[in-house]
Amino acid sequence: MPPTTNLMENDKESSYGFVYGVSGPVVTADKMAGSAMYELVRVGHSELVGEIIRLEGDYATIQVYEDTSAVAIGDPVLRTGKPLSVELGPGIMGSIFDGIQRPLKDILELTQSIYIPKGVNVNVLSRDAVWDFKPNHKLAVGDHITGGDTIGFVRENVLINHRIMLPPTACGTITYLAAPGEYHVTDIILETEFAEEKSKFTMLQIWPVRQPRPCAEKLAANFPLLCGQRVLDALFPCVQGGTTAVPGAFGCGKTVISQSLSKFSNSDAIVYVGCGERGNEMSEVLRDFPELTMEVNGVTTSIMKRTTLVANTSNMPVAAREASIYTGITLAEYFRDMGLNVSMMADSTSRWAEALREISGRLGEMPADSGYPAYLAARLASFYERAGKSENKITWAIIRDHMGDILYELSSMKFKDPVKDGEQKIKKDFDELLEQMQTAFRNLEE
């Protein structure tokens, strides 16, 4: 049975607030002075996961990522003083998470139920699993390292050689480096000293989902993303490190295309985010992916070993759709920093936009086109710009290139849609495509 964590024991809460009002996934709390925007909170006696999205005086508006049907006025709101974050380390590949990175397989083993109980708190990465750690032979005690340097390697499976990296915000002189051997993700493998302050590091990293992982420079994309579909590669070529839209009405095959990309593309790692889609589509992915194989060095293995699934189906809380998008892109950035070519599939961003519209309506914000919030285009841009081919200069190591792709899907019955208009400001592919099509039709008529 996977171990559970108790927030009251492991986190030093700064103070409590109290529920003042509840409107669906939006909860208002008072006595929250001193809170920060996007701070992680625990709402109610069930400790539901929530995030502060508005602060007004002593009041805070909280977006709750679980069902709030049992929350009552006066229930406690626990402030954690930390942003919503994900755990990064060995064991991510082959796993399936919900929108806030709770492992669904471990929850099933813990509860023996097909339903996710409220406030369940399970370790994302197994604390009992043992990994064979091999330190970087180029490092030794006394060397100076900075964020992004490779501390060592863990062979996660036959497809992924997991690089254990120093967190981007850390630096210092090595005072201890673990010897080759088997370690848990929470075992200390590195100790550094900087400005007379000592720091200890494990194979586990915790990173805020809304904060992009830094890189030295964004590079121009210059290598094709092969989809495994000849019609797409020939007529609609993509590049590694780019953003690609798959627009279309319901039932036109967008999910089929994204699943085909996950199965057959020339990417090293796949992050598949089911954002508000039907549950049977995610179950189809879970059923089909383990049966698909690829050959590496003469060994046949399942492509599930290079895939991470973030499942947030249409019957899950609406607010968690936004969290699932940010969870997926943070996982993709982590593998990009290892030097892998990563493709992230977001199926679909229209559901995310619908969630933003619902939350915006409950907050009483002024609606824009079709009821979407006025900041829709800004949210889309901040998400899409996290993709790209980047350069990360490593101290005492080589300079390596990283590529990360985002393929996002839009579901709408009309081509003129605010969500599509928002991304047209980011990329002008649609305009150029329409112009080329119109020119081709004129030539045909002549």
PEGI-V380768 format. One record per helix or strand of 3 or more residues. SS is the DSSP state (H for helix, E for strand). FROM is the first residue (numbers start at 1). LEN is the number of residues. If there is no record, write none. Layout:
ss=SS from=FROM len=LEN
ss=SS from=FROM len=LEN
This chain:
ss=H from=7 len=4
ss=E from=16 len=8
ss=E from=26 len=5
ss=E from=39 len=5
ss=E from=48 len=9
ss=E from=59 len=6
ss=E from=76 len=8
ss=E from=85 len=4
ss=H from=104 len=8
ss=E from=131 len=5
ss=E from=144 len=3
ss=E from=150 len=6
ss=E from=161 len=5
ss=E from=171 len=7
ss=E from=181 len=3
ss=E from=190 len=5
ss=E from=197 len=5
ss=E from=205 len=4
ss=E from=217 len=3
ss=H from=230 len=6
ss=E from=243 len=6
ss=H from=254 len=11
ss=E from=269 len=7
ss=H from=279 len=11
ss=E from=293 len=4
ss=E from=299 len=4
ss=H from=303 len=4
ss=E from=307 len=6
ss=H from=320 len=18
ss=E from=341 len=7
ss=H from=349 len=15
ss=H from=369 len=3
ss=H from=376 len=9
ss=E from=389 len=4
ss=E from=400 len=12
ss=H from=418 len=7
ss=H from=429 len=17
